[in-house]
Amino acid sequence: MNISVRTAQNVDIEYAPAGILDRILATLIDYCAIAGISFPLVYLAIVLTQSLGDLWYIYVALLPLLFYHLVCEAAFNGQSLGKKALRLRVVRLDGQRLTFWHCFLRWAFRLVDVSIASGAVAIISIICTRRSQRLGDMAAGTTVVRRSRPSASLLADPYDAPADYEVVFPQAALLSDSDLRLIREVLAEVKRRADYSLLPPLATRVKAITGITSDLPNLQLLETLLRDASRLAR
């Protein structure tokens, strides 16, 4: 069962929830990454402590162990190394961009969710909740979704403008990366579900941001803006 996320533009986007096995494997990869970072630092800290007699080296060496998930998810838009390897991502249920506060809430609840009882609390919570949320997700209003791997035919960007492309709407430069990502996701949903009712609210929002007035059909307008943004980015 997919998870529906409503964006600020009142557009529903469906994501496939991350399965229990995927999340466990991602966590194991993260533990390996933490170990790879922490062990050399701890060893160096022990050597320095024995030589200089200062315990604070040990405390510094333990920082990656404590803050790994918080730093990764805040810096990489909801992905740790394990999640990135398995194409998982933390998303907000209100469709907004993930903030440090949401990452902090998820991290703070890891003590209850994951550390206590070796993750049993998190597993039970994910299984029993409709949106596959652990306690940290419920507190932060987030969940973990799986990004489907694109097929070989989709690896080329359909909106990548060729070198001789002439920009139609220079106002496309006013669109942020998150705006462009949302347009791409909505267009993908439209083509997957053949549900063109998703387009009008998004087109209205985009016109408000850019100040564009155009009689182009919504689909053609949004596709043109993506190509314009691609060309302007060069």
N, C-alpha and C positions, 0 to 999 in steps of 0.2 A: 504494500500500500504506500503510495507516494505521499510526501508531505507538501502541502500547499502553503506558500509564503506570499502574503499580500504586501506589495511594495507601497511606498509613499504615494505613488501615482495610481493607486487602486488597481494595480495589475497583479493577478495571481500567477505565480510561477511555481511549477511543481518540481520537487527534487526527490530523488530516490534516497531513502534513509540509509545511513551506514549500518550494516549488519553487526551483530555482536562479535562474530569472528573477525571481521575487518578491524573493529575498534580494539580488540584484544591484540591482534597482530601489530597494529600501529603502536600500541602501548609498549609491546615487547621491543619493537625497533627503537622507540624512544629510550627505553631503559638501556639498550646497547649503546646508543649515542651518549647518554648521560655517563655511562661507565667509561666510555672512551675518552670523554672530556675530563671526568672527575679523577680517575685513577692516577694519571700522570701528575695532576695538580696536587693531589693528596700526598703522593710520594715526595714530590718536591717540597711540599709544606713540612712534611715530617723531617726531611733532611735539614731544612732551614731552621726548624724549631729546635732540633738537637744541637745545631751549631750555634744559634743565636739566643736560644732560650725564650723565644717569643711565641705564645700560643695563637696569636691573631692570624698567623699564616694558615693554620688549620681552618679557622673560621672562613677565611677568604676562599680557600680551596673547596669548601662545601657549598658555596654560593650557586654554582651550576646545578647541583643536586636539588637545591631548594627552589630555584626560580626558573628552571629550564622551560617548563610548560608556559608559564606566564610570559616570559620574554619571547619565546617562539611564536605563540599565537598572537601576541600584540604586534610583533614586528612583521610577521608573514601573513597577516589577514586571515587568522583562524587556522593556520596550519603549523603543526610541529613537523619535524623530519619524518616521523612515522606516518603522520597523516598525508604528507606530501607524497611519500613513496607509494601509498595505497590510494591516492587520489581522493582523499577525504578532506572535508573543510567544515569548520564551525560557521554557521550562519545564524543571523537573528531572525526570529519568527515574524517580526514586523517589517522585514525587508530592508531595514536600514543597514548602514555599514557598521561592522563590528568595531567597538571602541575599547580603549584600555580598561574601562570600568567593567565591561562584560567579561573580558578576559580575566580580570582580577577576581570577579565573583566565581567563575568556573575554577580558577586556581585555588581559591580559598576553600572551596567545598571538596577539593580532592582529598583532604584529610579524612573526611567522612565517607566520600564515595569510593575512593580507590585504596588509600593507605590502610584504613581500618578493614579488617576481615579480608584482606588481599583482593579487593575489588568486588566482593560478593554483593555489597550494597549497590554499587553502580550497575552490575549485571541485572539484578532483580528490578531495579528502577527502569532501566532501558527496556526490558522485556514487558513490563507492566504498563508503561505509559504509551499513549496513543502516538506521540511524536518521537518516540525512542530517546527520551531524555533521562540523563542521570540527574541527581539532585542539583548539581552545579548548573546544569542546563536550565532547569526549572527556575532557579533563582535568577539567572541572567536572561531568561527569555530566549534561549538559543537551542540549537540541536546540531547534530553532526550529520552531514549528507555526503553522498558519494557522487563524484563527478564521473559520468560515463566517458569511457575512452573513445575518442573520435575515430571513425572508420577511415581507411586510407583515402577514400574519395573526399573526405572533409578536412584533410590535413592542410590543404591550401586554403587560405583565408578568402572566402567569396567576396569580401568587401575590401580587399587590398587593391587600391587603385593603381593602374599601370602608370608608367613614367610620363606618358603623353596625356594623362587625364587632366581635364580642365575643371577646376573647382566650381560648383554651381552655387553653393551657399558658404561664403567665407565665415558666416556666423557659427559654423560648426566648431570653430576654435573655442567658442564659449562653453562647449560641453566638457565636463570633467571626465576623468577616466571611469568613475563610477557610473556617470550618465551613459557613456558609450557601452559599458559592460551591460547595463540594464537593457539598453536597446537591443543588443545582440541576443540576450537571453530571451527577451520577449519575442523577437523575430523567430528564434529557434522554436519557441513554444507554438507560435502561430502556424509555422510550417509543419510541426509535428502533429498538432491537434486540428489543423484547419479551422481554427477558431479566431475569426477576424475581429471579434468583439473586443479583443485585448488591445487593438491598435488605437482607437479614438482617444482614450484617456492619456495614453503615453504621448501621442502626437500633440495633444493639447498642451501637455506639460512641457514638451520640448520646444514648442512654439513660444511659450511664455518665457522660457529661459533664453532663447536665442533672439526673440523678436521677429522671427521669420513669418511672413505672410505669403502663403502659397496655395494654389488650387490643386497641387499634385495630390493624388490619392495617398492616404496615410502610409501604406506599405512602400510605395515608391519614394515618398519623402524621407522616410526613416532609412531606407537603404541608401539613398543618395547622400544623406548626412554622414553615414558611416564611411562611405567612399571619400567624401570631402575631408573628413577628419583624418583618414588614412593618408591622403595626399598632403594635407597641411602639416601632419606630424613629421614629414620628411624635410 
